Amino acid sequence: MTEQTPQSPIQQQPTTQFIQQEQQAPVKAGWILIFTCWLCYLVPIPGLGLLGMALNFAAFVVSIVVMTRGKVGMGILLLVASVLFSTAIYFVGLAVFAGAVNEVMNYQY
């Protein structure tokens, strides 16, 4: 007769907690990307807007991932923030940059 060894408590527990964590929607990451993108748009440093555009594209992709993971309302909100609000903030940042360039050009030495 073969005697079975008892299983450890780790082997007996199902891994549903790990699976649930893996399938959560990355909502927080999307908002971090959006706010970082807006910050890049508003800081008047040449070239920082390009980084903001890359972050905005990443936020757009994350918003689609959020919708596919079941958080449709939050995904649509991220999508609208990425497409509409980011465009408006980009033009505000462009005006800030133009004002900064104007100040530098009119500076009296």
Phi and psi in radians as a Rosetta constraint file:
Dihedral C 1 N 2 CA 2 C 2 CIRCULARHARMONIC -1.672 0.35
Dihedral N 2 CA 2 C 2 N 3 CIRCULARHARMONIC 2.401 0.35
Dihedral C 2 N 3 CA 3 C 3 CIRCULARHARMONIC -1.767 0.35
Dihedral N 3 CA 3 C 3 N 4 CIRCULARHARMONIC 2.256 0.35
Dihedral C 3 N 4 CA 4 C 4 CIRCULARHARMONIC -1.481 0.35
Dihedral N 4 CA 4 C 4 N 5 CIRCULARHARMONIC 2.419 0.35
Dihedral C 4 N 5 CA 5 C 5 CIRCULARHARMONIC -1.467 0.35
Dihedral N 5 CA 5 C 5 N 6 CIRCULARHARMONIC 2.468 0.35
Dihedral C 5 N 6 CA 6 C 6 CIRCULARHARMONIC -1.192 0.35
Dihedral N 6 CA 6 C 6 N 7 CIRCULARHARMONIC 2.526 0.35
Dihedral C 6 N 7 CA 7 C 7 CIRCULARHARMONIC -1.421 0.35
Dihedral N 7 CA 7 C 7 N 8 CIRCULARHARMONIC 2.604 0.35
Dihedral C 7 N 8 CA 8 C 8 CIRCULARHARMONIC -1.274 0.35
Dihedral N 8 CA 8 C 8 N 9 CIRCULARHARMONIC 2.770 0.35
Dihedral C 8 N 9 CA 9 C 9 CIRCULARHARMONIC -1.067 0.35
Dihedral N 9 CA 9 C 9 N 10 CIRCULARHARMONIC -0.476 0.35
Dihedral C 9 N 10 CA 10 C 10 CIRCULARHARMONIC -1.191 0.35
Dihedral N 10 CA 10 C 10 N 11 CIRCULARHARMONIC -0.685 0.35
Dihedral C 10 N 11 CA 11 C 11 CIRCULARHARMONIC -1.289 0.35
Dihedral N 11 CA 11 C 11 N 12 CIRCULARHARMONIC -0.431 0.35
Dihedral C 11 N 12 CA 12 C 12 CIRCULARHARMONIC -1.407 0.35
Dihedral N 12 CA 12 C 12 N 13 CIRCULARHARMONIC -0.455 0.35
Dihedral C 12 N 13 CA 13 C 13 CIRCULARHARMONIC -1.361 0.35
Dihedral N 13 CA 13 C 13 N 14 CIRCULARHARMONIC 2.406 0.35
Dihedral C 13 N 14 CA 14 C 14 CIRCULARHARMONIC -1.247 0.35
Dihedral N 14 CA 14 C 14 N 15 CIRCULARHARMONIC 2.775 0.35
Dihedral C 14 N 15 CA 15 C 15 CIRCULARHARMONIC -1.707 0.35
Dihedral N 15 CA 15 C 15 N 16 CIRCULARHARMONIC 0.543 0.35
Dihedral C 15 N 16 CA 16 C 16 CIRCULARHARMONIC -1.169 0.35
Dihedral N 16 CA 16 C 16 N 17 CIRCULARHARMONIC -0.542 0.35
Dihedral C 16 N 17 CA 17 C 17 CIRCULARHARMONIC -1.127 0.35
Dihedral N 17 CA 17 C 17 N 18 CIRCULARHARMONIC -0.722 0.35
Dihedral C 17 N 18 CA 18 C 18 CIRCULARHARMONIC -1.135 0.35
Dihedral N 18 CA 18 C 18 N 19 CIRCULARHARMONIC -0.706 0.35
Dihedral C 18 N 19 CA 19 C 19 CIRCULARHARMONIC -1.170 0.35
Dihedral N 19 CA 19 C 19 N 20 CIRCULARHARMONIC -0.691 0.35
Dihedral C 19 N 20 CA 20 C 20 CIRCULARHARMONIC -1.161 0.35
Dihedral N 20 CA 20 C 20 N 21 CIRCULARHARMONIC -0.675 0.35
Dihedral C 20 N 21 CA 21 C 21 CIRCULARHARMONIC -1.167 0.35
Dihedral N 21 CA 21 C 21 N 22 CIRCULARHARMONIC -0.606 0.35
Dihedral C 21 N 22 CA 22 C 22 CIRCULARHARMONIC -1.225 0.35
Dihedral N 22 CA 22 C 22 N 23 CIRCULARHARMONIC -0.524 0.35
Dihedral C 22 N 23 CA 23 C 23 CIRCULARHARMONIC -1.658 0.35
Dihedral N 23 CA 23 C 23 N 24 CIRCULARHARMONIC 0.096 0.35
Dihedral C 23 N 24 CA 24 C 24 CIRCULARHARMONIC -1.218 0.35
Dihedral N 24 CA 24 C 24 N 25 CIRCULARHARMONIC 2.580 0.35
Dihedral C 24 N 25 CA 25 C 25 CIRCULARHARMONIC -1.326 0.35
Dihedral N 25 CA 25 C 25 N 26 CIRCULARHARMONIC 2.408 0.35
Dihedral C 25 N 26 CA 26 C 26 CIRCULARHARMONIC -1.440 0.35
Dihedral N 26 CA 26 C 26 N 27 CIRCULARHARMONIC 1.035 0.35
Dihedral C 26 N 27 CA 27 C 27 CIRCULARHARMONIC -1.146 0.35
Dihedral N 27 CA 27 C 27 N 28 CIRCULARHARMONIC -0.800 0.35
Dihedral C 27 N 28 CA 28 C 28 CIRCULARHARMONIC -1.086 0.35
Dihedral N 28 CA 28 C 28 N 29 CIRCULARHARMONIC -0.702 0.35
Dihedral C 28 N 29 CA 29 C 29 CIRCULARHARMONIC -1.105 0.35
Dihedral N 29 CA 29 C 29 N 30 CIRCULARHARMONIC -0.661 0.35
Dihedral C 29 N 30 CA 30 C 30 CIRCULARHARMONIC -1.097 0.35
Dihedral N 30 CA 30 C 30 N 31 CIRCULARHARMONIC -0.770 0.35
Dihedral C 30 N 31 CA 31 C 31 CIRCULARHARMONIC -1.197 0.35
Dihedral N 31 CA 31 C 31 N 32 CIRCULARHARMONIC -0.638 0.35
Dihedral C 31 N 32 CA 32 C 32 CIRCULARHARMONIC -1.092 0.35
Dihedral N 32 CA 32 C 32 N 33 CIRCULARHARMONIC -0.733 0.35
Dihedral C 32 N 33 CA 33 C 33 CIRCULARHARMONIC -1.104 0.35
Dihedral N 33 CA 33 C 33 N 34 CIRCULARHARMONIC -0.758 0.35
Dihedral C 33 N 34 CA 34 C 34 CIRCULARHARMONIC -1.092 0.35
Dihedral N 34 CA 34 C 34 N 35 CIRCULARHARMONIC -0.848 0.35
Dihedral C 34 N 35 CA 35 C 35 CIRCULARHARMONIC -1.180 0.35
Dihedral N 35 CA 35 C 35 N 36 CIRCULARHARMONIC -0.618 0.35
Dihedral C 35 N 36 CA 36 C 36 CIRCULARHARMONIC -1.165 0.35
Dihedral N 36 CA 36 C 36 N 37 CIRCULARHARMONIC -0.664 0.35
Dihedral C 36 N 37 CA 37 C 37 CIRCULARHARMONIC -1.076 0.35
Dihedral N 37 CA 37 C 37 N 38 CIRCULARHARMONIC -0.812 0.35
Dihedral C 37 N 38 CA 38 C 38 CIRCULARHARMONIC -1.121 0.35
Dihedral N 38 CA 38 C 38 N 39 CIRCULARHARMONIC -0.658 0.35
Dihedral C 38 N 39 CA 39 C 39 CIRCULARHARMONIC -1.105 0.35
Dihedral N 39 CA 39 C 39 N 40 CIRCULARHARMONIC -0.729 0.35
Dihedral C 39 N 40 CA 40 C 40 CIRCULARHARMONIC -1.113 0.35
Dihedral N 40 CA 40 C 40 N 41 CIRCULARHARMONIC -0.625 0.35
Dihedral C 40 N 41 CA 41 C 41 CIRCULARHARMONIC -1.195 0.35
Dihedral N 41 CA 41 C 41 N 42 CIRCULARHARMONIC -0.607 0.35
Dihedral C 41 N 42 CA 42 C 42 CIRCULARHARMONIC -1.530 0.35
Dihedral N 42 CA 42 C 42 N 43 CIRCULARHARMONIC -0.354 0.35
Dihedral C 42 N 43 CA 43 C 43 CIRCULARHARMONIC -1.411 0.35
Dihedral N 43 CA 43 C 43 N 44 CIRCULARHARMONIC 2.145 0.35
Dihedral C 43 N 44 CA 44 C 44 CIRCULARHARMONIC -1.409 0.35
Dihedral N 44 CA 44 C 44 N 45 CIRCULARHARMONIC 1.156 0.35
Dihedral C 44 N 45 CA 45 C 45 CIRCULARHARMONIC -2.071 0.35
Dihedral N 45 CA 45 C 45 N 46 CIRCULARHARMONIC 2.229 0.35
Dihedral C 45 N 46 CA 46 C 46 CIRCULARHARMONIC -1.031 0.35
Dihedral N 46 CA 46 C 46 N 47 CIRCULARHARMONIC 2.338 0.35
Dihedral C 46 N 47 CA 47 C 47 CIRCULARHARMONIC 1.604 0.35
Dihedral N 47 CA 47 C 47 N 48 CIRCULARHARMONIC -0.294 0.35
Dihedral C 47 N 48 CA 48 C 48 CIRCULARHARMONIC -1.249 0.35
Dihedral N 48 CA 48 C 48 N 49 CIRCULARHARMONIC -0.418 0.35
Dihedral C 48 N 49 CA 49 C 49 CIRCULARHARMONIC -1.144 0.35
Dihedral N 49 CA 49 C 49 N 50 CIRCULARHARMONIC -0.548 0.35
Dihedral C 49 N 50 CA 50 C 50 CIRCULARHARMONIC -1.165 0.35
Dihedral N 50 CA 50 C 50 N 51 CIRCULARHARMONIC -0.693 0.35
Dihedral C 50 N 51 CA 51 C 51 CIRCULARHARMONIC -1.101 0.35
Dihedral N 51 CA 51 C 51 N 52 CIRCULARHARMONIC -0.697 0.35
Dihedral C 51 N 52 CA 52 C 52 CIRCULARHARMONIC -1.078 0.35
Dihedral N 52 CA 52 C 52 N 53 CIRCULARHARMONIC -0.657 0.35
Dihedral C 52 N 53 CA 53 C 53 CIRCULARHARMONIC -1.143 0.35
Dihedral N 53 CA 53 C 53 N 54 CIRCULARHARMONIC -0.696 0.35
Dihedral C 53 N 54 CA 54 C 54 CIRCULARHARMONIC -1.137 0.35
Dihedral N 54 CA 54 C 54 N 55 CIRCULARHARMONIC -0.724 0.35
Dihedral C 54 N 55 CA 55 C 55 CIRCULARHARMONIC -1.155 0.35
Dihedral N 55 CA 55 C 55 N 56 CIRCULARHARMONIC -0.621 0.35
Dihedral C 55 N 56 CA 56 C 56 CIRCULARHARMONIC -1.154 0.35
Dihedral N 56 CA 56 C 56 N 57 CIRCULARHARMONIC -0.707 0.35
Dihedral C 56 N 57 CA 57 C 57 CIRCULARHARMONIC -1.112 0.35
Dihedral N 57 CA 57 C 57 N 58 CIRCULARHARMONIC -0.714 0.35
Dihedral C 57 N 58 CA 58 C 58 CIRCULARHARMONIC -1.106 0.35
Dihedral N 58 CA 58 C 58 N 59 CIRCULARHARMONIC -0.694 0.35
Dihedral C 58 N 59 CA 59 C 59 CIRCULARHARMONIC -1.147 0.35
Dihedral N 59 CA 59 C 59 N 60 CIRCULARHARMONIC -0.621 0.35
Dihedral C 59 N 60 CA 60 C 60 CIRCULARHARMONIC -1.079 0.35
Dihedral N 60 CA 60 C 60 N 61 CIRCULARHARMONIC -0.801 0.35
Dihedral C 60 N 61 CA 61 C 61 CIRCULARHARMONIC -1.143 0.35
Dihedral N 61 CA 61 C 61 N 62 CIRCULARHARMONIC -0.727 0.35
Dihedral C 61 N 62 CA 62 C 62 CIRCULARHARMONIC -1.115 0.35
Dihedral N 62 CA 62 C 62 N 63 CIRCULARHARMONIC -0.610 0.35
Dihedral C 62 N 63 CA 63 C 63 CIRCULARHARMONIC -1.124 0.35
Dihedral N 63 CA 63 C 63 N 64 CIRCULARHARMONIC -0.628 0.35
Dihedral C 63 N 64 CA 64 C 64 CIRCULARHARMONIC -1.197 0.35
Dihedral N 64 CA 64 C 64 N 65 CIRCULARHARMONIC -0.688 0.35
Dihedral C 64 N 65 CA 65 C 65 CIRCULARHARMONIC -1.105 0.35
Dihedral N 65 CA 65 C 65 N 66 CIRCULARHARMONIC -0.703 0.35
Dihedral C 65 N 66 CA 66 C 66 CIRCULARHARMONIC -1.070 0.35
Dihedral N 66 CA 66 C 66 N 67 CIRCULARHARMONIC -0.729 0.35
Dihedral C 66 N 67 CA 67 C 67 CIRCULARHARMONIC -1.153 0.35
Dihedral N 67 CA 67 C 67 N 68 CIRCULARHARMONIC -0.657 0.35
Dihedral C 67 N 68 CA 68 C 68 CIRCULARHARMONIC -1.269 0.35
Dihedral N 68 CA 68 C 68 N 69 CIRCULARHARMONIC -0.371 0.35
Dihedral C 68 N 69 CA 69 C 69 CIRCULARHARMONIC -1.502 0.35
Dihedral N 69 CA 69 C 69 N 70 CIRCULARHARMONIC 0.033 0.35
Dihedral C 69 N 70 CA 70 C 70 CIRCULARHARMONIC 1.896 0.35
Dihedral N 70 CA 70 C 70 N 71 CIRCULARHARMONIC -0.158 0.35
Dihedral C 70 N 71 CA 71 C 71 CIRCULARHARMONIC -1.703 0.35
Dihedral N 71 CA 71 C 71 N 72 CIRCULARHARMONIC 1.227 0.35
Dihedral C 71 N 72 CA 72 C 72 CIRCULARHARMONIC -1.135 0.35
Dihedral N 72 CA 72 C 72 N 73 CIRCULARHARMONIC -0.777 0.35
Dihedral C 72 N 73 CA 73 C 73 CIRCULARHARMONIC -1.071 0.35
Dihedral N 73 CA 73 C 73 N 74 CIRCULARHARMONIC -0.801 0.35
Dihedral C 73 N 74 CA 74 C 74 CIRCULARHARMONIC -1.193 0.35
Dihedral N 74 CA 74 C 74 N 75 CIRCULARHARMONIC -0.607 0.35
Dihedral C 74 N 75 CA 75 C 75 CIRCULARHARMONIC -1.148 0.35
Dihedral N 75 CA 75 C 75 N 76 CIRCULARHARMONIC -0.692 0.35
Dihedral C 75 N 76 CA 76 C 76 CIRCULARHARMONIC -1.177 0.35
Dihedral N 76 CA 76 C 76 N 77 CIRCULARHARMONIC -0.671 0.35
Dihedral C 76 N 77 CA 77 C 77 CIRCULARHARMONIC -1.103 0.35
Dihedral N 77 CA 77 C 77 N 78 CIRCULARHARMONIC -0.742 0.35
Dihedral C 77 N 78 CA 78 C 78 CIRCULARHARMONIC -1.112 0.35
Dihedral N 78 CA 78 C 78 N 79 CIRCULARHARMONIC -0.684 0.35
Dihedral C 78 N 79 CA 79 C 79 CIRCULARHARMONIC -1.135 0.35
Dihedral N 79 CA 79 C 79 N 80 CIRCULARHARMONIC -0.766 0.35
Dihedral C 79 N 80 CA 80 C 80 CIRCULARHARMONIC -1.137 0.35
Dihedral N 80 CA 80 C 80 N 81 CIRCULARHARMONIC -0.713 0.35
Dihedral C 80 N 81 CA 81 C 81 CIRCULARHARMONIC -1.111 0.35
Dihedral N 81 CA 81 C 81 N 82 CIRCULARHARMONIC -0.657 0.35
Dihedral C 81 N 82 CA 82 C 82 CIRCULARHARMONIC -1.241 0.35
Dihedral N 82 CA 82 C 82 N 83 CIRCULARHARMONIC -0.690 0.35
Dihedral C 82 N 83 CA 83 C 83 CIRCULARHARMONIC -1.542 0.35
Dihedral N 83 CA 83 C 83 N 84 CIRCULARHARMONIC -0.908 0.35
Dihedral C 83 N 84 CA 84 C 84 CIRCULARHARMONIC -1.494 0.35
Dihedral N 84 CA 84 C 84 N 85 CIRCULARHARMONIC -0.963 0.35
Dihedral C 84 N 85 CA 85 C 85 CIRCULARHARMONIC -1.173 0.35
Dihedral N 85 CA 85 C 85 N 86 CIRCULARHARMONIC -0.648 0.35
Dihedral C 85 N 86 CA 86 C 86 CIRCULARHARMONIC -1.144 0.35
Dihedral N 86 CA 86 C 86 N 87 CIRCULARHARMONIC -0.609 0.35
Dihedral C 86 N 87 CA 87 C 87 CIRCULARHARMONIC -1.132 0.35
Dihedral N 87 CA 87 C 87 N 88 CIRCULARHARMONIC -0.776 0.35
Dihedral C 87 N 88 CA 88 C 88 CIRCULARHARMONIC -1.121 0.35
Dihedral N 88 CA 88 C 88 N 89 CIRCULARHARMONIC -0.756 0.35
Dihedral C 88 N 89 CA 89 C 89 CIRCULARHARMONIC -1.185 0.35
Dihedral N 89 CA 89 C 89 N 90 CIRCULARHARMONIC -0.557 0.35
Dihedral C 89 N 90 CA 90 C 90 CIRCULARHARMONIC -1.068 0.35
Dihedral N 90 CA 90 C 90 N 91 CIRCULARHARMONIC -0.784 0.35
Dihedral C 90 N 91 CA 91 C 91 CIRCULARHARMONIC -1.223 0.35
Dihedral N 91 CA 91 C 91 N 92 CIRCULARHARMONIC -0.572 0.35
Dihedral C 91 N 92 CA 92 C 92 CIRCULARHARMONIC -1.115 0.35
Dihedral N 92 CA 92 C 92 N 93 CIRCULARHARMONIC -0.774 0.35
Dihedral C 92 N 93 CA 93 C 93 CIRCULARHARMONIC -1.116 0.35
Dihedral N 93 CA 93 C 93 N 94 CIRCULARHARMONIC -0.601 0.35
Dihedral C 93 N 94 CA 94 C 94 CIRCULARHARMONIC -1.139 0.35
Dihedral N 94 CA 94 C 94 N 95 CIRCULARHARMONIC -0.680 0.35
Dihedral C 94 N 95 CA 95 C 95 CIRCULARHARMONIC -1.169 0.35
Dihedral N 95 CA 95 C 95 N 96 CIRCULARHARMONIC -0.679 0.35
Dihedral C 95 N 96 CA 96 C 96 CIRCULARHARMONIC -1.094 0.35
Dihedral N 96 CA 96 C 96 N 97 CIRCULARHARMONIC -0.741 0.35
Dihedral C 96 N 97 CA 97 C 97 CIRCULARHARMONIC -1.128 0.35
Dihedral N 97 CA 97 C 97 N 98 CIRCULARHARMONIC -0.735 0.35
Dihedral C 97 N 98 CA 98 C 98 CIRCULARHARMONIC -1.122 0.35
Dihedral N 98 CA 98 C 98 N 99 CIRCULARHARMONIC -0.670 0.35
Dihedral C 98 N 99 CA 99 C 99 CIRCULARHARMONIC -1.140 0.35
Dihedral N 99 CA 99 C 99 N 100 CIRCULARHARMONIC -0.666 0.35
Dihedral C 99 N 100 CA 100 C 100 CIRCULARHARMONIC -1.172 0.35
Dihedral N 100 CA 100 C 100 N 101 CIRCULARHARMONIC -0.715 0.35
Dihedral C 100 N 101 CA 101 C 101 CIRCULARHARMONIC -1.144 0.35
Dihedral N 101 CA 101 C 101 N 102 CIRCULARHARMONIC -0.701 0.35
Dihedral C 101 N 102 CA 102 C 102 CIRCULARHARMONIC -1.075 0.35
Dihedral N 102 CA 102 C 102 N 103 CIRCULARHARMONIC -0.733 0.35
Dihedral C 102 N 103 CA 103 C 103 CIRCULARHARMONIC -1.103 0.35
Dihedral N 103 CA 103 C 103 N 104 CIRCULARHARMONIC -0.711 0.35
Dihedral C 103 N 104 CA 104 C 104 CIRCULARHARMONIC -1.170 0.35
Dihedral N 104 CA 104 C 104 N 105 CIRCULARHARMONIC -0.692 0.35
Dihedral C 104 N 105 CA 105 C 105 CIRCULARHARMONIC -1.218 0.35
Dihedral N 105 CA 105 C 105 N 106 CIRCULARHARMONIC -0.522 0.35
Dihedral C 105 N 106 CA 106 C 106 CIRCULARHARMONIC -1.646 0.35
Dihedral N 106 CA 106 C 106 N 107 CIRCULARHARMONIC 0.110 0.35
Dihedral C 106 N 107 CA 107 C 107 CIRCULARHARMONIC -1.230 0.35
Dihedral N 107 CA 107 C 107 N 108 CIRCULARHARMONIC 2.287 0.35
Dihedral C 107 N 108 CA 108 C 108 CIRCULARHARMONIC -1.658 0.35
Dihedral N 108 CA 108 C 108 N 109 CIRCULARHARMONIC 2.152 0.35
